[in-house]
Amino acid sequence: MKSSTFGEYLRKALPTPFTIALLLTLAAFVLPLVFIPEQPSVMEVLGYWYQGFWELLGFSMQMVLILVLGHTLALTPLAEKFTDKLTGKFATSPARAAALTGFAAMLAGFINWGLCLVFGAILARKVAERAKLNHTPINYPLVAAAGYSGMMIWHGGLSGSAPLVVAGEGHFLESLIGIVPVSQTLFSSLNLWVTLSLLVVVPGGLYLIGKRAPATPALLPQLKAAENTTPHPAPPRGAERLDRSPFFGLIAGLVIVGYSIYLAFTSEGGLSFLDLNYINFLLFGLCLLLHGSINRFLVAVQEAIGGASGIIIQFPFYAGIMGIMKYSGLIVVFANAFINNASPALLPFLTFLSAGLINIFVPSGGGQWAVQGPVVSQAAIGLGVPVELVIMALAYGDGITNMLQPFWALPLLGITGLEARDILPYTLLILLMGLLVYGFFLLLWT
């Protein structure tokens, strides 16, 4: 099957993520009626769903903020200047453009997934624009795929949903697994080796592909106009001076960033301070500080907030699915199935594969942790496997099939002007590179 045909097939075969959430909810309604011996009534299952529907509102807001603020940070003038400087060094050859774009995008993905989504897309487009201006032949879809590669590494990074959730007090699985600090997940020797290996293997693979991939001059984006035709805003009047003044934004940003640094240095539990709330708090301060004025910050937030609509609408349904699984006893049934069919040595790898499959239908790390986290955690306890190992295995599986699932690629496709079928052949190759690295270390570590 040709790559363009395969991409078109996926686009036709996969409904929208919200429709998938509804279909999964329908399946969750049926499962207790089939697998639970007591066979609860339909109204009881509805009650489980309703009870769970509202349980993750705080978690949902954390996920919205980490995406919106990461996107907002990517729109700061400093980030724009940084990408401008990078493109001059990247757009010198097809292989170099792909390799360095992939390396930079994965570093951004390790820092923050919202930042990665936009930074990688902007960087890919600017590399292409610089290559076109310099008459340098490059493969634009390959560079765009490289800009998306950070979404394969993000869940093992500083904004990883599952590791940060379980590191915070009061998370929804605390009664089952307790608090798992990031020193055992994100900063474990396993994750550090995995991350370093990906930063070598993927750019190296992209470099070799860039050596062979044909140039795509017809797909290069239109160059921007030489002059900025945006009309200058009218001089501020009255209270507008406060909105446009750099004073308030800078002061607020400095206070937040300063207190974040204070929390980091005064923490008595090592890296225990690092959770979703801390990351979002620090991002808030950096965005205010680097945008300068309140007005610029709010304009950037307005541009970024559209990308969070999927989280806002879908997360209550994933929480409802979690409620059905938890209150009906499905968690125990599925965990027992894992325990009966997996050995302690294979559980992390099987968790990785199952998470990759589920991510195709639940394209949200936080939503997937809500649905699958209770099952794999219970299985790990039953088999005596360290729970931090299955947490990272789930995180890796969730990230790797982002290279196949086009949901999170929508911002990149919009910025680069490409279609999913253009980048899919190359993201599939990136997926295979990730499969080799993740699979090797998960099997080695057990």
C-alpha positions in Angstrom: 0.0 0.0 0.0 1.4 3.4 -1.0 2.1 5.9 1.8 -0.4 8.4 0.5 -3.0 5.7 0.2 -2.3 4.5 3.7 -2.6 8.1 5.1 -5.9 8.5 3.3 -7.1 5.2 4.7 -6.3 6.2 8.2 -8.1 9.6 7.8 -11.2 7.8 6.6 -11.0 5.0 9.1 -10.5 7.0 12.3 -13.4 9.2 13.5 -12.8 12.4 15.5 -11.3 11.9 18.9 -14.5 13.1 20.6 -16.5 10.4 18.7 -13.9 7.9 19.8 -14.4 9.0 23.4 -18.2 8.5 23.0 -17.7 5.0 21.4 -15.4 4.0 24.3 -17.9 5.3 26.8 -20.6 3.1 25.1 -18.2 0.1 25.3 -17.6 0.8 29.0 -21.3 0.7 29.6 -21.5 -2.8 28.2 -18.4 -4.3 29.8 -19.8 -4.5 33.4 -22.9 -6.2 32.1 -20.7 -8.9 30.5 -17.7 -9.4 32.8 -19.0 -8.6 36.3 -20.6 -11.7 37.9 -23.2 -9.7 39.8 -24.3 -8.0 36.6 -25.2 -4.5 37.8 -28.3 -2.8 36.3 -28.0 -0.2 33.6 -29.0 2.5 36.1 -26.2 1.4 38.4 -23.7 1.6 35.6 -25.1 5.1 34.8 -24.5 6.0 38.4 -20.9 4.8 38.2 -20.4 6.9 35.1 -21.9 10.0 36.6 -19.9 9.6 39.7 -16.7 9.4 37.8 -17.7 12.1 35.2 -16.8 14.9 37.7 -13.9 13.3 39.5 -11.1 14.6 37.3 -12.0 18.3 37.0 -8.9 19.5 38.8 -6.7 17.1 36.7 -8.4 18.3 33.5 -7.6 22.0 34.4 -4.0 21.0 35.0 -3.8 19.4 31.6 -5.5 22.5 29.9 -3.0 24.8 31.5 0.1 22.8 30.7 -0.9 22.8 27.0 -2.0 26.4 26.8 0.9 27.8 28.8 3.4 25.7 26.8 2.0 27.0 23.6 2.0 30.6 25.0 5.7 30.2 25.9 6.4 29.1 22.3 4.9 32.4 21.1 7.2 34.7 23.2 9.6 37.0 21.3 12.5 35.2 22.9 11.3 31.8 21.5 10.8 33.4 18.1 14.3 34.9 18.0 15.7 31.5 19.1 14.0 29.7 16.2 15.2 32.4 13.8 18.8 31.8 14.8 18.5 28.0 14.6 17.1 28.0 11.1 20.3 29.5 9.7 22.3 26.6 11.0 19.7 23.9 10.2 18.7 24.7 6.6 22.1 23.8 4.9 21.3 20.3 3.7 18.3 17.9 3.6 20.0 15.5 6.2 21.1 18.3 8.5 17.7 20.0 8.4 15.9 16.8 9.4 18.4 15.7 12.1 18.8 19.0 13.9 15.1 19.8 13.7 14.3 16.4 15.2 16.9 16.9 18.0 15.6 20.4 18.9 11.9 19.2 18.8 12.7 16.3 21.1 14.5 18.6 23.6 11.4 20.8 23.6 9.2 17.7 24.0 11.2 16.8 27.1 10.7 20.3 28.6 6.9 20.6 27.8 4.5 19.0 25.4 2.6 22.2 24.7 5.8 24.0 23.9 6.9 21.1 21.7 3.7 21.1 19.7 4.2 24.7 18.5 7.9 25.1 18.7 8.5 22.0 16.5 5.9 23.2 13.9 7.3 26.8 13.8 10.8 25.5 13.6 10.0 23.2 10.7 8.2 25.9 8.7 11.1 28.4 9.3 13.7 25.9 8.2 11.7 25.3 5.0 11.4 29.1 4.4 15.1 29.6 5.0 15.9 26.7 2.7 13.7 28.1 0.0 15.2 31.6 0.3 18.7 30.1 0.1 17.7 27.7 -2.8 18.7 24.7 -0.6 16.9 21.5 -1.5 15.2 19.8 1.4 12.4 17.3 2.0 9.8 19.4 3.7 7.5 16.6 4.9 10.6 14.9 6.5 11.5 18.1 8.3 7.9 18.5 9.5 7.9 14.9 10.8 11.1 15.7 12.6 9.4 18.7 14.2 6.7 16.4 15.4 9.1 13.8 16.9 9.1 15.5 20.3 5.6 14.2 20.8 7.1 10.7 21.0 9.3 11.7 23.9 7.1 14.1 25.9 5.5 11.6 28.4 9.0 10.8 29.7 9.7 14.5 30.1 9.0 17.3 32.6 5.4 17.6 31.6 4.6 13.9 31.5 1.1 13.4 32.8 1.3 10.1 34.5 4.7 10.6 36.3 3.7 14.1 37.5 0.2 13.1 38.6 1.4 10.3 40.9 4.1 12.6 42.3 1.4 14.9 43.7 -0.5 14.5 46.9 -4.2 13.6 46.6 -4.0 12.0 43.2 -6.8 9.6 42.3 -4.7 6.5 42.8 -2.9 7.5 46.0 -4.8 4.9 48.0 -3.6 2.2 45.7 0.0 3.1 44.9 0.8 6.0 47.2 2.9 8.9 46.1 5.6 8.1 43.5 8.3 10.8 43.4 9.8 11.8 40.0 13.2 10.6 41.2 11.8 7.1 40.6 10.1 7.9 37.3 11.3 10.9 35.2 14.7 11.0 36.8 15.2 7.3 37.1 18.2 5.7 35.5 15.9 3.9 33.1 14.3 7.1 31.8 17.6 9.0 31.5 19.1 6.2 29.4 15.9 6.0 27.3 15.9 9.7 26.7 19.6 10.0 25.9 19.3 7.0 23.5 16.4 8.6 21.7 18.3 11.9 21.3 21.0 9.9 19.5 19.0 7.3 17.6 16.2 9.4 16.2 18.3 12.3 14.9 20.8 9.8 13.5 18.0 8.0 11.7 16.6 11.2 10.4 20.0 12.2 9.1 20.3 8.9 7.1 16.8 9.3 5.8 17.5 12.9 4.8 20.5 11.6 2.7 18.1 9.5 0.6 14.8 11.3 0.7 14.0 13.4 -2.4 13.6 17.1 -2.2 10.0 18.5 -2.3 10.2 22.0 -3.7 6.5 22.1 -4.6 5.5 21.6 -1.0 7.7 24.4 0.5 5.6 27.2 2.2 5.1 30.6 0.8 7.6 33.1 2.1 6.4 35.8 4.4 5.9 39.3 3.1 9.0 41.4 3.4 7.2 44.1 5.4 4.9 43.7 8.3 1.5 45.0 7.1 -0.2 44.7 10.5 -1.5 48.1 11.4 0.0 49.7 14.5 -2.4 49.8 17.5 -3.8 53.1 18.5 -2.0 54.8 21.4 -3.2 53.4 24.8 -5.7 55.5 26.7 -6.6 55.4 30.4 -6.5 51.9 31.9 -5.1 50.5 28.6 -1.8 51.8 29.7 -1.7 49.3 32.5 -2.4 46.4 30.0 0.4 47.5 27.7 2.9 48.5 30.3 5.8 46.0 30.7 5.9 46.8 34.4 3.0 44.7 35.7 3.7 41.7 33.5 7.4 41.7 34.4 6.8 42.2 38.2 4.2 39.4 38.2 6.5 37.1 36.2 9.5 37.8 38.4 7.5 37.1 41.6 6.1 33.8 40.3 9.5 32.6 38.9 11.3 33.8 42.0 9.0 31.9 44.3 9.3 28.8 42.1 13.0 28.9 42.5 12.6 29.4 46.2 10.3 26.3 46.4 12.9 24.2 44.5 15.8 25.2 46.8 13.9 24.8 50.0 12.3 21.5 49.2 13.3 18.9 51.8 12.2 15.9 49.7 14.7 16.2 46.8 12.6 16.5 43.7 9.3 16.0 45.5 8.3 19.6 44.6 8.1 18.8 40.9 4.5 18.0 40.1 1.9 19.3 37.7 1.0 22.3 39.9 4.6 23.4 40.1 5.2 23.0 36.4 2.1 25.1 35.6 3.0 27.7 38.2 6.5 28.1 36.7 5.2 28.3 33.1 2.8 31.0 34.2 5.6 33.1 35.5 7.9 32.5 32.5 5.1 33.4 30.1 4.3 36.7 31.9 8.0 37.5 32.2 8.9 36.8 28.6 5.9 38.4 27.0 6.5 41.5 29.0 3.1 43.1 29.0 -0.3 41.8 30.1 -1.7 42.6 26.7 0.8 40.5 24.8 0.4 37.7 27.2 -3.4 37.6 26.8 -3.2 37.8 23.0 -0.8 34.8 23.0 -3.1 32.9 25.4 -6.1 33.6 23.1 -4.2 32.1 20.2 -3.1 29.1 22.2 -6.3 28.2 24.0 -8.1 26.8 20.9 -5.7 23.8 21.0 -7.1 22.8 24.5 -10.7 22.3 23.3 -10.3 18.6 22.9 -9.1 18.2 26.5 -11.9 20.3 27.9 -14.6 18.3 26.1 -13.1 14.8 26.2 -11.7 14.5 29.7 -15.1 14.3 31.5 -15.9 11.3 29.4 -12.6 9.6 30.1 -13.3 10.3 33.8 -16.7 8.7 33.4 -15.0 5.6 31.9 -12.7 5.5 34.8 -15.7 5.7 37.2 -17.4 2.7 35.5 -14.2 0.7 35.7 -13.5 1.7 39.3 -16.9 1.4 40.9 -18.1 -1.6 39.0 -15.0 -3.7 39.8 -13.8 -3.9 36.2 -10.4 -2.7 37.3 -9.9 -5.8 39.4 -11.2 -8.1 36.6 -8.8 -6.6 33.9 -5.9 -6.5 36.4 -6.4 -10.1 37.2 -6.4 -10.9 33.4 -3.0 -9.1 33.2 -1.7 -11.0 36.2 -2.8 -14.4 34.8 -1.4 -13.8 31.4 1.8 -11.9 32.1 5.0 -12.7 34.0 6.7 -10.0 36.1 9.4 -9.8 33.5 7.0 -9.2 30.6 4.4 -6.9 32.4 6.2 -3.6 31.6 6.7 -4.5 27.9 3.1 -5.7 27.6 1.9 -2.4 29.3 4.0 -0.5 26.8 2.4 -2.3 23.8 -1.2 -2.0 25.2 -0.7 1.7 26.0 0.5 2.3 22.4 -2.6 0.6 21.1 -5.0 2.4 23.4 -3.4 5.8 22.6 -4.6 5.4 19.0 -8.2 5.6 20.4 -7.5 7.7 23.5 -5.1 10.4 22.2 -4.5 12.0 25.5 -1.8 11.0 28.0 -3.9 12.3 31.0 -7.0 10.6 29.7 -5.2 7.4 29.1 -3.7 7.4 32.6 -7.2 7.9 34.0 -8.5 4.8 32.1 -5.5 2.5 32.0 -3.5 3.6 35.1 -5.7 1.8 37.6 -5.5 -1.5 35.7 -1.7 -1.6 35.2 -1.1 -0.4 38.8 -3.2 -3.1 40.2 -1.5 -5.7 38.0 1.9 -4.5 39.1 1.0 -4.8 42.7 -0.4 -8.3 42.1 2.8 -9.4 40.3 5.2 -7.7 42.6 6.5 -5.4 39.8 7.7 -1.9 40.9 4.8 0.4 40.1 7.2 3.1 38.8 8.3 0.7 36.0 4.7 0.2 34.6 4.1 4.0 35.0 7.0 4.7 32.6 6.1 1.8 30.3 2.6 3.3 30.0 4.1 6.7 29.4 6.4 5.4 26.6 3.5 3.5 24.9 1.3 6.6 25.0 4.0 8.7 23.3 5.2 6.3 20.6 1.9 6.0 18.7 1.5 9.8 18.6 3.6 9.2 15.5 0.6 7.3 14.0 -2.3 9.1 15.6 -2.8 12.4 13.8 -4.8 14.2 16.6 -1.9 16.0 18.2 -0.3 16.7 14.8 -3.1 19.1 13.9 -1.3 22.3 15.1 1.8 21.3 13.2 -0.2 20.6 10.0 -1.9 23.9 10.3 1.4 25.8 10.7 3.3 23.9 8.1 0.5 23.8 5.5 1.0 20.0 5.0 -1.5 17.1 5.3 -1.2 14.1 7.5 -0.5 11.8 4.6 2.5 14.0 3.7 4.3 13.4 7.0 2.9 9.9 7.9 5.5 7.8 6.0 8.3 9.5 8.0 6.5 9.5 11.4 6.1 5.8 10.9 9.9 5.4 10.5 10.3 7.5 13.7 7.9 5.2 15.5 10.0 2.2 14.5 13.1 3.9 15.9 11.3 4.6 19.1 10.0 1.0 19.3 13.6 -0.3 19.1 14.8 2.0 22.0 11.8 1.6 24.3 11.5 -2.1 23.7 15.2 -2.7 24.3 15.3 -0.9 27.6 12.0 -2.2 29.0 13.1 -5.7 28.4 16.6 -5.1 29.7 15.4 -3.4 32.8 13.2 -6.3 33.9 
